[in-house]
């Protein structure tokens, strides 16, 4: 039994530990779950991740309950099939899917995971960004994954619904070291139908496009839409395309926050990526570590953030060797 200490980490540490346990077949105990957070222990989205990964590999689990700070996870081989999971409140569906994505490398049949909860919420990548940036990048790396969104769910009601589809994969070693020049950006603005009379989606998009173009960016695509939701909300996503990679940025609407500020915030984050030359942005850096460990290869990231450092420590605990080298203001990771 591998014993892990999550007292200095957050939910991402637990999700990666679950992924690596399922991939390696090793039983693990994670103590101090989310110990670095003001309210440690399992929250609804973390519990849903435990349940979803457990269902995908028929794992025996102890501590799968809200507030639990210790999780014991004993997996069987990963199998395909269908999994249904509920994230209570507006907990992030995307973060649940994150724990499952690497399992494609061990599947012997297709896996479909349907989840309900929050689709576009704070402290998690909105599914708009997830589908426009992360999944296309993973598919280009040889990991076929798709997410269909049946219903959007904003904070606080949630009520969104989406399905992750994974196919068996054997990705080649990563060769994600150069970003190249920016070739264009795409803007997608989405809002609840109840906000359509105020033109929230249009105003977000217009402000975002104006800020990008003022900085010299070429906006190749601008999409605006409205959807029925249980509680009002909005999201603006920017996808920046580069010769060798892609980056994503987003901002969420909040009560009292002008739609124009949402658009400008998403644009500002996208423009700031020019400060480094790593292949991926800081948001994707730690999320690709498990794929790097399993597939091998090379990946450059902007910096060794706390999330990246925790991820590297976790890989080391599972016996994956990753070399870390600094070069030209970026970090090269080699597995």
PyMOL commands that set and color helices and strands:
alter all, ss='L'
color gray80, all
select helices_A, chain A and resi 11-24+44-56+93-106+127-140+193-195+200-214+259-275+282-295+306-317
alter helices_A, ss='H'
color red, helices_A
select strands_A, chain A and resi 2-5+28-31+60-62+70-74+81-86+111-117+145-151+160-166+174-176+182-192+219-227+234-242+246-252+297-301+323-327+330-334
alter strands_A, ss='S'
color yellow, strands_A
deselect
rebuild
show_as cartoon
